[in-house]
């Protein structure tokens, strides 16, 4: 075996050994960790009074983002409708969503009555026509 071929063989063997070792490590699922830490989920969907208004949508998004300052909110995600495949089971009639994770039901109750949440409602409720809330706990 030539020196060049031997080096390639040793290099390839080292890479395969490292890949095998890495693949044997347990895979950490970050969503599983979030489920364990924050098992209470509060998902809200908003329909705008003026659905074609980007300004109203942006005001609502900015308002929702203020909710992250509430101490019992451990994770906040704000979304808009994705351009995914149109299917009968997909509802894309809403404009903005908020997804909040809480450690417990007491934290969710604190959020509901928190001055920042009440201020958000006061400042932004004129923007929406309809709101639907889905609260869930980890099963």
Residue pairs with C-beta under 8 A, 6 or more apart in sequence:
1 9
34 75
34 101
35 138
37 74
37 101
37 103
38 74
38 75
38 101
38 102
38 103
39 103
39 104
39 137
39 138
40 101
40 102
40 103
40 104
40 105
40 107
40 108
40 135
40 136
40 137
40 138
41 99
41 100
41 101
41 102
41 134
41 135
41 136
41 137
41 138
42 98
42 99
42 100
42 101
42 102
42 108
42 111
42 133
42 134
42 135
43 97
43 98
43 99
43 100
43 133
43 134
43 135
43 136
44 97
44 98
44 99
44 100
44 131
44 132
44 133
44 134
45 94
45 96
45 97
45 131
45 132
45 133
45 134
46 60
46 94
46 95
46 96
46 97
46 98
46 127
46 128
46 130
46 131
47 93
47 94
47 95
47 128
47 129
47 130
47 131
48 56
48 57
48 60
48 95
48 96
48 127
48 128
48 129
49 56
49 126
49 127
49 128
49 129
50 56
50 127
51 95
56 127
57 80
57 95
57 96
59 124
59 127
60 95
60 96
60 124
60 127
60 128
61 78
61 80
61 96
63 120
63 123
63 124
63 127
64 76
64 78
64 96
64 98
64 120
64 124
65 76
65 78
66 116
66 119
66 120
67 73
67 76
67 98
67 100
67 111
67 116
67 117
67 120
68 76
69 116
70 110
70 111
70 114
70 116
70 117
71 110
72 102
72 103
72 106
72 107
72 108
72 110
72 111
72 114
73 100
73 101
73 102
73 107
73 111
74 101
74 102
74 103
74 107
75 99
75 100
75 101
76 98
76 99
76 100
76 101
77 98
77 99
77 100
78 96
78 97
78 98
78 99
79 96
79 97
79 98
79 99
80 95
80 96
80 97
81 92
81 94
81 95
82 92
84 90
84 92
86 92
94 132
100 111
102 108
102 111
105 137
108 135
111 117
